[in-house]
Amino acid sequence: MKKFALLSILAALSFLGCTNNQSQELRVYSIIHDEETEALTKLFTDKTGIPVSYLRATTGELVNRVITEKNDPQADILLGGASSYHIQADKEGALESYTSPLAKNLPSYAVASDNTWTGFCVLTLGIGVNTKRFAEKFPNIPLPKTWEDLLNPAFKGEIILNNPSASSTGYIFVQNQLQRLGEEKGWEYLLALTKNVGQFPDSGSAPAKLLGTGEYALGVSYLHALAKYNAQGFNVQPIAPPQSAGDVDCVSIMKNSKNLSAAKKFVDFMLSIEAQELMSEFTFTAPVNPEAKAIKGSISVSDIDLIDYDVQKAASEKAKVLYTWAKDVK
């Protein structure tokens, strides 16, 4: 097993330049965290005998790589990231169509109409609260229950929110507000909220981590990340506000993959019961395979009030939305 971190230039060059046993080794661009990437790829190798190397980076960085390298891909698989990012890569002609035999049992929202991406776990947004810090900072204010509650001026500097230009978590949050409120009121909400935000990290995992360490009282994150910190004993309470957005973490194959057979086997593996239960064990996500069981302590999708999230809209207007964000919001 070889693991590569984008922060290491030498490691990245090793990933891109290695030619030893290239036809047999599966190469993965991974948006999900190192811990689960390593566990999943190790299990895949144990089950198939196919060696795997991976490069871990943020959603924006890896999707840009996939698009830039579409004529000569340096990896076979894009692992993780919300569906709108895979749709973006697909529209640039960077993904291979593949229908896994296991996809027939999945809900329709987890499978691309052209079979270029497939969801393997459910992602839903929520509010995270460090209950200890919140009680100290705001003893007379109730815990927020809705997205509007985050606009309280008392929370200035105490909210952590992802940068939507780099993080799929952040972009889904922006789309959540635009789609539930409409464009005009959605931007009004976002402009007002950012006055309370103390930090806009690029990494989707940062809000839950910084809430766990008590550096912020409030944050926006995926509910599964907040539930995981809660289960580990941190002072983090996940809250599912009404009208939240939900999506799926996806896996896709690069167009012109140099190891297409192994790439298809990896997609099959990611849709299996064993892989999805392992993913839930590490991340507290809800599997999309109806036969896979989520870990105790995770939040069921049936307990969340979700908007009818339009992933095609989110993908098609991404450039315009991020331009407006950069120009008017941050």
Stockholm file with secondary structure:
# STOCKHOLM 1.0

chainA/1-330         MKKFALLSILAALSFLGCTNNQSQELRVYSIIHDEETEALTKLFTDKTGIPVSYLRATTGELVNRVITEKNDPQADILLGGASSYHIQADKEGALESYTSPLAKNLPSYAVASDNTWTGFCVLTLGIGVNTKRFAEKFPNIPLPKTWEDLLNPAFKGEIILNNPSASSTGYIFVQNQLQRLGEEKGWEYLLALTKNVGQFPDSGSAPAKLLGTGEYALGVSYLHALAKYNAQGFNVQPIAPPQSAGDVDCVSIMKNSKNLSAAKKFVDFMLSIEAQELMSEFTFTAPVNPEAKAIKGSISVSDIDLIDYDVQKAASEKAKVLYTWAKDVK
#=GR chainA/1-330 SS CEEEETTCHHHHHHHHHCCTTTTTCEEEEECSCHHHHHHHHHHHHHHHCCCEEEEECCHHHHHHHHHHTTTSCSCSEEEEEEHHHHHHHHHTTCEECCCCGGGGGSCGGGBCTTSSEEEEEEEEEEEEEEHHHHHHHCTTSCCCCSSGGGGCGGGTTCEECCCTTTCHHHHHHHHHHHHHHCHHHHHHHHHHHHTTEEECCSSTTHHHHHHHTTSCSEEEEEHHHHHHHHHTTCSEEEECCSSBCEEEEEEEEETTCTTHHHHHHHHHHHTSHHHHHHHHHHHCCEESSTTSCCCTTCCCGGGSCBCCCCHHHHHHTHHHHHHHIIIIIC
#=GC SS_cons         CEEEETTCHHHHHHHHHCCTTTTTCEEEEECSCHHHHHHHHHHHHHHHCCCEEEEECCHHHHHHHHHHTTTSCSCSEEEEEEHHHHHHHHHTTCEECCCCGGGGGSCGGGBCTTSSEEEEEEEEEEEEEEHHHHHHHCTTSCCCCSSGGGGCGGGTTCEECCCTTTCHHHHHHHHHHHHHHCHHHHHHHHHHHHTTEEECCSSTTHHHHHHHTTSCSEEEEEHHHHHHHHHTTCSEEEECCSSBCEEEEEEEEETTCTTHHHHHHHHHHHTSHHHHHHHHHHHCCEESSTTSCCCTTCCCGGGSCBCCCCHHHHHHTHHHHHHHIIIIIC
//
